[in-house]
Amino acid sequence: MHRICTTLAENGYVATLIGYKLASSLPLKQEKFRQKRIHCLFRKGKLFYTEYNIRLFFYLLFKKTDAVCAIDLDTILPCLSVARWKKIPRIYDAHELFTGLKEVETRPRIKKFWTRVEKKTVPKFKLGYTVSESIAEEFNRRYGVKYAVIRNMTRLRELSSSCVAGKISFIPGSCR
């Protein structure tokens, strides 16, 4: 999401990345795009998702915006509602096939709920993208939408000389 918002900002768009604030959330770093954290009273489960979606809906409703982008199914309902209300474009960013996630797949009532949400909303998002050709094909098969594929890859960057001395071994976070 950071790369997408950075790319948008670098190309002249004013992008705002919206998330939720937890007690364990680190302070936001200065970015090329705007950031907003929504505070919720509930921390997990159905009450958390319900509260977050209601707060997100009202935040988006009263925020001037030219388009909204839902990141996965858990934010799609408020984005769809606000986009319809404001008559603005809506985009779906499907990081994964949400209804196929293990934590959804192994819980029948949760699976049924998210499958209903997916069936009712994804066809209404004609603009969208996902991380793999197979997910794009599955959305096309299920809902007739043609989503672009944007690979989720790290940015290529040059290693500092201290990371290249001798044999190369990569330890995540050691050479930045």
N, C-alpha and C positions, 0 to 999 in steps of 0.2 A: 504494500500500500504506500509505503514511503517512496519507493521508486516511481510509482505512478503519479503521485502528487508532486514529486520533484520534477518529473518530466513535464507535467502540465504547467507548473509554475515557470519552468525554463522556457516554455513556449508561449508565454504571455497570459496564461489563464490564472485566475485567482481561485485556488483550490483550498478547501478546508477539510481536513481529516478529523472525523468525529469518533470518539470512543468513549469508554466509561472509566471512571476513576475508582480504583481500589485502594485500600489502606496501604498495600504493598507497591503501588504505582510509583515509579521513579519520576522525578521532575522532568517536564518536557524540555527537550533541547531546542534551540533556535533552528528553524528550518526555513526553506524557501517558500513554504506553504503555511497556511494558517492551521492551527490545531485547537480542538475543543474537547474537553473531557466532561462528560455528564456524570454528576454525582447521583448515586442510587442508594436508597436506604437498605434494600435487600442485596445480598451478596451472591446468591446462587439459586438455582432451581427456577421453577415456574414463576414465582413472584418476582425474581430478579428480571427475567426476560420480559415479563408483562410490564413492570415498572420502566425498564430501559426503553422498551418500544414506545410507551406512552410519552415519556420525556423526549425521546428522539423525534416523535411526531410533532410535538409542540415546538421544539427547537427549530425544526425544519420549516414548519408552518409559518413562523414569524421571522425567519431569516430570508433575506433577499438572495435568491439563487436562480440561476438560469437552467440548471439541470441537477439531478440527483443520481448518485450511484450507490446501489445497495451492494454491500460486501457480504456475500453468502445469504442463506435463507433467513438467518436470525435477525436481519435488518430489512428484509424485503417488504414487509407489510407497511411500516410507516413511510418508506420511500415511495411505494406505489400510491398510497393514499395522498401524500403531499403532491406528488407529480400530477396526479389526476386533478386535484383541487386547484393547483396553480397552472395547470395546462402547460407543463414543462417536460422536456425529454427525461426519460428514465433509462438508466443503464444498469445491467446486472453483471457484477464481477463474481464469477463462480470459481472460487479458489479450489473447490473440490466438489465432488458429487455428494452434497450434504446428506442426502437420505441414505447414502451408502456407507457413511462413517460408522465405525464399530460401536461407538457410544449411542448411536441412533438405531442401528441395525439390530442390536441385541436387546432392545427394549420395545416390545410390540406397540404399546400405547403411544410412546414418543414417536416411533417410526410412522404410525398411522397419522398422527398430528402433522408432522413435517412433510409427509407425502401429500397430504391434502393441501397444505400451504404451497408446496411446490407446484402441484397441478393447477391451482387457482391463480398463481401469480406469474410463474415463469413465462407462460405464453403471452402475457401482457408486457413483457420486456423484450421488445424486438431488437433492441441494441444490447449487446453483451459480449463478454469475452471470458475465456477460461484458460487453464494452464496446460491442457493437453488436447490433442486431436481426438482421443477416445471420448473424453467428456463432451467435447463439442458435438461429436457424432451422436452421442447418447441424448443430449438435449434436442438435437434435430430430430432424432427418431421419436422421442417422447412428445415433443411440443411443437415441432416444425419451425424452430428458431435456428438461425444460422449465426453462431457466435464465432468471433475471431479467436485465434489462439495466441496468447502472449505467454511465452515461456517464463517460468519463475527461476531465473538464474542470477547468480551473483555477478557483480560488475567486475570486469577484468581490470586489474591495477598492477602497477609495477611494484615488485618487492623492494624493500630497502636493502642496502648492502649488508646489513647485519643479519638479514634473513637468508642470504644467499651464500655465505661463507661455508666452505667445506661441503659435506653431504647435505642435501636438502631434506628436511623433514618438516612437515606442517603440523603445528599444534594450534588449533583454533584459538584466536585471540592473542597469540604471542607476537605477531608482527603486523602492526597497524600503521 
